[in-house]
Amino acid sequence: MILDGKAVSEKRLELLKEKIEESGLYPRLATVIVGDDPASQMYVRMKHRACERVGIGSIGIELPADASNERVLEAVARLNNDPDINGILVQLPLPAGVDARRVIDAISPDKDVDGFHPCNIGRLFSGDPLFAPCTPQGIMTILEEYHIPTAGEHAVVIGRSIDVGRPMAALLLNADATVTICHSKTRDLKGEARRADILVSAVGKARFVGPDMVKEGATVIDVGINHDEDGKLCGDLDFEAVKDLAGAITPVPGGVGPMTIATLMENTFKAARLRACSSITAR
């Protein structure tokens, strides 16, 4: 079974558009991009197009690659204090001269729709998330949409990054899976992967996961966006070699990627609703 993230994202975005129209709210997302990295610029444009599609207002702040920490932090502070902005997204990666951790920490947790602020990561690991990082949450939505059970299943996550691997493990654990996180120091990586009922690869290496790492019938989720030696776009999975072995599999492109943006839109609307509720309570 091909897990079509593009189709799921289309469905979720249409539903979200209806919810926003019915709510009477006008959510607004602000993006901050530092430098002129072509991939980052493309991702930001995609996010703004998604905003327009569902009825979310958006503004973009562009800073030069040599912007200081202070200048980036000032931009974040202005957005934190702007009552018309519900969500703030700082496009990663940031240039080497900017301290990404300081910038993420400076975002108000109730506007951190990317889910990377320590408060939001902490709430996620405590089992009471406010905003979960968009890629892992998007994966959970795919599993739910295709009725793939998680409770009692053995899930293996390859990769321990703070933006995908660790929060992915937390979300699966919150969904009652038994979770193993693998990384570069894991002794028997192939053996651990072969035991997975649900295998999530976020290692960032082209065609890293082959058939010797996949249990027959497993659900295999590919987070990787890579290019092979010929420059062809591919994921972490050797898709052609694995697809007939897996019970369900995400393609690249068209799998996890579209769900990341759909989840960002959902998080932004959630932030707007929470702000509206707090304003009513404050009165």
C-alpha positions, 0 to 999 in steps of 0.5 A: 500500500502506497501511503499518499501524503499528497492526497492526505494533505489535500484532504486536510487542507480542504477541511482546514479551509472550511474550518477557518471560514466557519470560525470567523478567525483570520489566522496569520503566520509570519516567516523569517528567512535569513540568507538566500539559500534556494531550497529554503526560499522554495520551502518558504514560498510553498508555505505562503502559497498554502496559507493563501489557499486555506485563508491564513494571512502571511507575512515574510521577513527576509534578512541577509545572510550576514545578519547578526544574532541581535538582528534576527532576535529583534525580528522575532521579538517584534513578531512575538509582540504583534497581536495580529501574528498567531504563528512564527516560523524561522526557516532552518537551517540558519547561516553559520553566524546565527545561533539557531538555538537562541533564535528558536528559544526566543520565539513565544511558545504559544506562537511556536507553530514549528514546535521546536521551542524547549517548552513545546518539546518538553510538553510533547515528551511529557505526553501533553503536547501543545504544538508538535514539530510538523514533520513527525505530526504529519507522519502520525496523521498519515498513519491515522488516515490509513488506519495503521495501528500504533498501540502495542506495535514495535516502532523503530526510528532511525535518526535522533535529531530534535526536529524529526527523530526525537519528537517522532519517537515521543509521538509514537510513544504517546500513541502507545507504541514500543519505541526504539531510537537508532543512530550512528552509534547503534551496534546492530542497526540492521537487526533493530530495523528488521524488528520494526512493525513501523520503521521511520527513517530520518537519517538523510542518506540516499537509499540507506534503508534496503530490504535487509533492514525491513521486516516483511509487512512492515509500515515504512516511512521515509523522511529523507529528501536526498539526491543520488549520485546521478542527481536524482531526487530520492529518499532514505529508502531504496524504494524499488527494492523495499516496496514489495516487501513492506506492507505500507510505504511512503514515496519520495516525493509525495509522501511525508513532505506535503504533510509537513506543510499541511500540519504547519497550517493546522498548527497556525489555526490552532494557535489562532483559536487558542489566542481567541479563547485566551482573549475571551477568558481574559475579559 
